[in-house]
Amino acid sequence: MTAASDLLPATRNALSLLLLSMADDEFVIGFTDSEWTGIAPLLEEDVAMSSIAQDEIGHARALYELLADVVADGRDADAWAYDRPPDGFYHARLLDHPRGDWADTIVRRYLYDTADAVRLGALAGSSFEPLRDLVGKLVREERYHLMHAEAWFERLARGGAEPRRRMLAALERLGPDAGTVLTPLPTELALDMAGILAAPFPELEARWRASVASVIERLDLQPLPPTRDPATARTTHSDAFRQLHEEFTSVRRIDPGATW
Amino acid sequence: MIAPTIVNEGAIRAALADVPDPELPVTTIVDLGMVHRVDVSRDAIRVELLPTFVGCPALEAIRSAVRDRLAVFGRPVDVAFTFAVPWTSDRIGPAGLERLRSAGIAPPTAPGVAPPCPWCGSDDVTLDNLFGPTQCRSVHFCRTCRQPFEGLKSV
């Protein structure tokens, strides 16, 4: 399938929800990480986190553009990103926590990047060509994020009392929401049937949990708990997200429809 | 400028070889292998480009630079970006690699591997930061000439 107009209505609806979830994930983690610009614990990390955040916002833009083509209701990528109320967002609850400290950021990045890599892997042979093409490009960039997250995850775990204490606290906060990136979407059956996604989400989540569990065991950290309240994995949002939303929509709200 | 009399793919590609990359201005979009397709019809020119990075902030600047450069052909110019073929760092030709090296930017190496120093050629180098001043670059340090340098990421 090369164009959204080739899709059956149920498939189009399911694909829209998948694209929305992926775009919102990248957008929200990108904005959250961009808050480190200027205040990261090391100059190198200031550069790294700013660059990663820039990548993620760019990935979100490309995904929102694809979403705009599929939904075709007149909204462009900017409208999807900036004109929805907080409750219209569909990112995973893992990304709904406040930025927190450096350990929160590394643990969130590690859990997200490993889960996202599994999701992208399941889309690499997608029957919807525009998504398959974009994913082919995204994975080449995301592997740098993954290397960065894995190196820091290990560094904090082995970094002595204070880094380890903070890391354990971050895992306790984020762990129950870690699985939300791969929690099944309500429309997932249509994705499987249309060959858009290579394997159902429960299978992807099991694969991801197995690979993360081996790292967690090696670093002697506590195992990840099952997902808390999976039914609302993407639909309830925190006050921290509402504040972030207030911030990232503020310029747009000053002059709606302005051209730059 | 006088409008060129021949308007064909070769002439368009030759003109595009003048368009610098805004973030690596020693090279051009042709050096970097960004030009995917050129279609010339009687009443329009269409150019398809491959973004080096998905979120590259220079895309709009490149689009308008291409339009400006091709305006001389006197036909409407449509510039589109596509992921139909992923841009990879091995699309950079020898001329592009040499121009990058002359500006102190090392050629792409596998992720996490530091390339030889573009200034002194030494292999005694360390990876300083996977990430750099633009999305496409990492930062390294040469222990021999004691200089930091940048290298392209391998994507």
Contacts between the chains, C-beta under 8 A, distances in Angstrom:
chain1	res1	chain2	res2	distance
A	44	B	128	6.9
A	44	B	129	4.7
A	44	B	139	7.9
A	47	B	129	5.9
A	47	B	131	5.5
A	47	B	132	6.7
A	47	B	133	7.3
A	47	B	139	7.5
A	48	B	129	6.0
A	48	B	130	6.7
A	48	B	131	4.0
A	50	B	131	7.9
A	51	B	131	3.9
A	51	B	132	7.0
A	51	B	134	8.0
A	51	B	135	6.0
A	52	B	131	6.7
A	54	B	55	6.0
A	54	B	57	7.5
A	54	B	135	6.1
A	55	B	53	7.2
A	55	B	54	7.4
A	55	B	55	5.5
A	55	B	135	5.9
A	56	B	55	7.7
A	57	B	55	6.1
A	58	B	53	6.8
A	58	B	54	5.0
A	58	B	55	1.1
A	58	B	56	7.0
A	58	B	57	7.7
A	58	B	135	7.5
A	59	B	54	5.5
A	59	B	55	6.1
A	61	B	54	8.0
A	61	B	55	6.4
A	62	B	54	5.0
A	62	B	55	7.4
A	62	B	83	7.8
A	130	B	83	7.8
A	133	B	82	7.7
A	133	B	83	4.1
A	133	B	84	5.5
A	133	B	86	7.5
A	134	B	54	7.4
A	134	B	83	5.0
A	136	B	83	6.9
A	136	B	86	4.8
A	137	B	51	7.8
A	137	B	54	5.5
A	137	B	83	5.0
A	137	B	86	4.6
A	137	B	87	7.4
A	138	B	54	6.3
A	140	B	86	6.6
A	140	B	88	7.3
A	140	B	155	4.1
A	141	B	53	6.4
A	141	B	54	6.4
A	141	B	135	7.7
A	141	B	155	6.3
A	143	B	111	6.3
A	144	B	111	6.0
A	144	B	130	5.6
A	144	B	131	7.3
A	144	B	153	6.6
A	147	B	111	6.0
A	147	B	112	6.1
A	147	B	130	6.3
A	148	B	130	5.8
A	148	B	131	7.4
